[in-house]
Structure formats: C-alpha cells, structure tokens
Amino acid sequence: MKYYIIAGEASGDLHASNLMKALKEVDENANFRFWGGDLMAKQGGTLVKHYRELAFMGFAEVIMNLRTIFKNIKLCKNDINEYDPDVIIFVDYPGFNMRIAEWAKKEGYRTHYYISPQIWAWKENRIKKIKRDVEEMYVILPFEKDFYSLKHNFPVNFVGHPLLDAIDNRALVNTEDFKKENELDKRPVIALLPGSRKQEIEKMLEVMLSITSEFKDYQFVIAGAPSQDEEFYQKFIKKSNIKIIMNKTYDVLGISHAALVTSGTATLETALFKVPEVVCYKGSYISYHIAKRIINLEYISLVNLIMGREVVTELIQGDFNSENLRSELNKILDEDNRKRIFEDYFDLEQKLGGKGASKNTARLIYNNIKGIA
C-alpha cells in the first residue's frame, strides 16, 4: 500500500521512522512518501520536505512565518493528490497536520493520526475537528485514552509509548570506548539538552553553560540535535572545554550522571534512561505570556504530567536562571534525592505500558485499511 506520512519535528522523525519499519514488516508492498527527516529517509521512500524547514517555535515565530507555512500547506496538498496514497498518517505536529487532515477528509483520503495533538493541554475545542477529520487516532500517553473515549466519546487506540521501543532498539555502546572516542575524561558526565530549534537553543544554552565552571568534579557534554550543525553550537562554548557530541543523544544519556533538559520529548527520554534531570524552559516574552493565559496545566514536562505529581523540578521562564539552576543541579547530585528519583522513574515506566507501540500501531493501521477485524 501507499503511505503518506507527515512529521514536522525531530521526535516525529524518530517515531515515524520506527512506524515505517514496523509497517514494512506487516506490509511487504509498503511504499512511502513523507515529510520528516533523516531517520525516516533511512527506511526508504521519498522525502518531500525536511522538518528543519518546518520548525517554528512559539506563537510570535509562527505569525512571522505565516507566508512560508501557507506555501508549505499548498505544496503538501498538491503532493498528496499527485501521490494518491491509500492512507495519510499524521504524526503529532498539529498546527500543520490538522489543516491537512481537514482538507484530506473532504477529498476522500483515509486519515489516521499517530501521537495525538495535546488538546488536553490547550485548544480542547479541537476535539470537534478531530472527530470530524480523523478516522483513527493512536495515542501514546495512558491518560489520553480516557480523555478521548470517556470525556469526548471518541474511541481511540492506546498503543503504548514509542520511546520505550526506540530506547530498547538502540545499538548499545561501550561506555569506556565512547568516552575515549569523544575525548571525555573519567569524571561523571552531566548532559546538556538545550532543545532542537535554533530559537530555543539560543535561549537555553547560555544559562545552562553559566554554571558549568562551578561543578569541576563533573564534565558537561552538549547533546547536539540532528537538526543543527556543530558550528551553530561553537559560538556558545567559545574557548571552554565543554564537549559537543552531535546526533548521539541516546549514547550521551546512556553515560550521563545527571542532565539539564529543555522541556519537550527529551524530558521523558532522559527519565527512561534513568538520569536525574532538571527541566528547563524559556520562551520569548510574547509567546510565554500568551501560552500562560491559554494553557491550563500544572506541569509542562511529560514526566510530571504522566505521573500527576512533581517528579522532576521545572524551571520555567523567570525561574530559569543561573542561581536556581545551580541549586537544583546540586539537589539531583545528592544521593538521597537520586534514590527517590530512580523509584519514581520505575513507576513512570510502568505507567507507560509495555514495548511494541510501533508494531501495535502498524498492525492496526494495516488491518484497518485492509478491512481486517
């Protein structure tokens, strides 16, 4: 069958690539055309547009790039019509994907959505459009099933969280060899994950780096995002001894003692690697204050949202400063606090269900299109 997949961010590229791999296992004739990234490209098919050209962070940034966004929407519609897929699979990225889904449903295409828009956080009224434009929804967070099925009478499929598969399937590296290859010394590693978009990296990394000289018993490593070039990070570290390791975030987390992490999927990835973390976030002034007025959540990190309580500390906007970051990092380096965090991380993994999200979703999509019960 012909699958058209739209993913607009690094995390979507990861999960969509694993879904593509699983689809090839259930459908030997699977053919792909997609919007995504390098990981999806490795699974074969045709890459229409890379997510690097699609990622705009925050309300203000989206407004400034509306012309480009509308141009991409038009391109996507024309490309879908030319390809004429058996099903369109939307992967997160709701601002773009929901617009395409509305059009696609009217055009008679099958519309399946993998990784739900976070309408439980804001824009809950999007449920009307989802019920109208999405035939099948595959959710990855345990509380989303009740949110859709019970609160909004829209049956969805809880397939488990794909990060469990992504982490389990990664190629293991030898810690000592990895440190040697990347010129790391014997001190414990503190990972810096400042995000994947230029705007957020610029806001986050400077504050993260401001405290590194005060922790001389540790070495700090920046996990460079696949969406950026190494040169982009160099201007932040200047003549310091901070290491940058590109495109190997999981390997960095695998050897890390602690981490400073920008809010997003990486907070959950860090927790699943059992690395104590401080969650950080700072947006533009305008974007932050707009978000503050319309988002009704007690927490911003996936770890705390899933657990329903504070497991990891969140430093948001004005609270994200050198003094607070220094204090919170010291806390997660304390052995008594680390023991409590590890216990919470174990409970978190249990809540996420078992492995097999990609295979579960692939089987459900294929059977649905083929009319197999």
Buried (B, 14 or more C-beta within 10 A) or exposed (E): BBBBBBBBBBBBBBBBBBBBBBBBEBBEEBBBBBBBBBBBBEBEBEBBBBBBEBBBBBBBBEEEBEEEBEEBBEEBBEBBEEBEBBBBBBBBBBEBBBBBBBBBBEEEBBBBBBBBBBBBBBBBEBBEBBEEBBBBBBBBBBBBBEBBBEEBEBEBBBBBBBBBBBBEEEEEBEEEEBBEEBEBEEBEBBBBBBBBBBBBBBBBBEBBBBBBEEBEEBBBBBBBBBBBEEEBBEEBBEEEEBBBBBBBBBBBBBBBBBBBBBBBBBBBBBBBBBBBBBBBBBBBEEBBEBBEEEEEEEBBBBBBBBBEEEBBBBBBBEBBBBEBBEEBBBBBBEEEEBEEBEEBBEEBBEEBBEBBBBBBBBBBBBEBBEEEE
